[in-house]
Amino acid sequence: MNVPETRYAKSGDVHIAYQVVGDGPLDLVYVPGFVSNLEEAWEDPHCERFLRRLASFSRLILFDKRGTGLSDPVAIADLPNLEQRMDDLRAVMDSAGSARAAVLGHSEGGVMSLLFAATYPERPVALITLGSFAKRIWSPDYPWAPTPEEREREYEEIERTWGQEVDIEYYAPSMAGDRAFAAWFARYLRRSASPQAAIALLRMNTQADIRDVLPAVRVPTLVMNRVDDRDVNVEEARYISARIPGARFVELPGADHTAWVGETEPLLDEIEEFLTGVRQGPDPDRVLATVLFTDIVGSTQHAARLGDKEWTRLVERHNDTVRKQLERFRGREIDTAGDGFLATFDGPARGVRCALEATRAVQPLGLEIRAGVHTGEVELAGEKVRGLAVHIGARVAALAGAGEILVSSTVKDLVAGSGLIFEERGEHALKGVPGVWRVFAAAEG
């Protein structure tokens, strides 16, 4: 996983963190919901796939709003209003060299995006909202929003539980029961805002009411909502689209309020078609491959003992040794980062045997390596590979000890009858990977 470079734009006296991903012909600014953290978002493979897909047809601009994530913190008493947040969006666009861009606002981010489009119609070429609302407190003419009493209970709940592993069934029911995702989501919230800031931001959102602004939105607009979203009722999206001249409304399947989980393809297809006129370009090349990660055990200690010059020479000998084994077992070298390799194979047994032979071959150099092997579908991106299978291979390798080759249960099952033997190493929650995975140590039969 390659996390994009985080840059900073200056908005008044506040630094706003942002990233630019992709090089498509259209600029697209993603305005996040309630809170966000640019770098933590890439740790979840679902979120990474979602953002990569947006960047496949656009030059995607991401940012953390002031007081959240990697942007400058602000005093609770000085949390931004919608006007200041629009200033931040303009500052990010200016810093990224974007005179005009499509704007995609999710949840609370949609409120600011709608106001931005009405206030600065010369900046957005199009507007998209997802799971957004026009008002966040109940009234007889807007009956879908929470009541004041419900909001007070929400503030109390946040103060009591913020940053703990959360019950994700409300915001992401399709991920219910996935402990790894729940743990990541709790970490994401924790690194996005403090409990006090989270409550103050919710209070600010409660006061927002942009209903009278909607008829002034004059840019091409797409309004989307999942039909069973428990946090923002689909009727709120209908209300918004009905009041924006020429707006298009799309009702999507699912109940997730979190944008990047559940059935994301219909959502992403609608965005791409609205912005480009094409529902989806050709699928990226995807193949089944075996992924091998290796690295040298104790490299820091070796380097300190030998000095930079001798250590560099030793690493080069290590690299030559491993490459000979890759060639022998028809492996394809993808990347060499520091003292480790990422390689792919067209068969899992070849990947495991390569790891075993490489482990033996480096021993005369006074080195030990560890390795992880997994088989799954990968996306080919030029000379690189990416996708969930790559994440799993890296996480499995991280569990290995000195001289140990660990494999996923997928690899073990696929090489039955190969003569390789396996010893169970238990079940593990792999960081950023859904579910629990069984891991095995590999050896020659």
Secondary structure as GFF3:
##gff-version 3
##sequence-region A 1 445
A	DSSP	beta_strand	7	11	.	.	.	ID=ss1
A	DSSP	beta_strand	14	21	.	.	.	ID=ss2
A	DSSP	beta_strand	27	31	.	.	.	ID=ss3
A	DSSP	alpha_helix	38	41	.	.	.	ID=ss4
A	DSSP	alpha_helix	45	56	.	.	.	ID=ss5
A	DSSP	beta_strand	59	63	.	.	.	ID=ss6
A	DSSP	three_ten_helix	76	78	.	.	.	ID=ss7
A	DSSP	alpha_helix	82	95	.	.	.	ID=ss8
A	DSSP	beta_strand	101	106	.	.	.	ID=ss9
A	DSSP	alpha_helix	108	119	.	.	.	ID=ss10
A	DSSP	beta_strand	124	130	.	.	.	ID=ss11
A	DSSP	alpha_helix	148	161	.	.	.	ID=ss12
A	DSSP	three_ten_helix	173	175	.	.	.	ID=ss13
A	DSSP	alpha_helix	179	190	.	.	.	ID=ss14
A	DSSP	alpha_helix	195	207	.	.	.	ID=ss15
A	DSSP	three_ten_helix	211	216	.	.	.	ID=ss16
A	DSSP	beta_strand	221	226	.	.	.	ID=ss17
A	DSSP	alpha_helix	234	243	.	.	.	ID=ss18
A	DSSP	beta_strand	248	252	.	.	.	ID=ss19
A	DSSP	alpha_helix	264	276	.	.	.	ID=ss20
A	DSSP	beta_strand	286	296	.	.	.	ID=ss21
A	DSSP	alpha_helix	299	306	.	.	.	ID=ss22
A	DSSP	alpha_helix	308	328	.	.	.	ID=ss23
A	DSSP	beta_strand	332	337	.	.	.	ID=ss24
A	DSSP	beta_strand	340	345	.	.	.	ID=ss25
A	DSSP	alpha_helix	348	361	.	.	.	ID=ss26
A	DSSP	three_ten_helix	363	365	.	.	.	ID=ss27
A	DSSP	beta_strand	369	381	.	.	.	ID=ss28
A	DSSP	beta_strand	384	386	.	.	.	ID=ss29
A	DSSP	alpha_helix	388	399	.	.	.	ID=ss30
A	DSSP	beta_strand	405	408	.	.	.	ID=ss31
A	DSSP	alpha_helix	409	414	.	.	.	ID=ss32
A	DSSP	beta_strand	420	428	.	.	.	ID=ss33
A	DSSP	beta_strand	437	444	.	.	.	ID=ss34
###
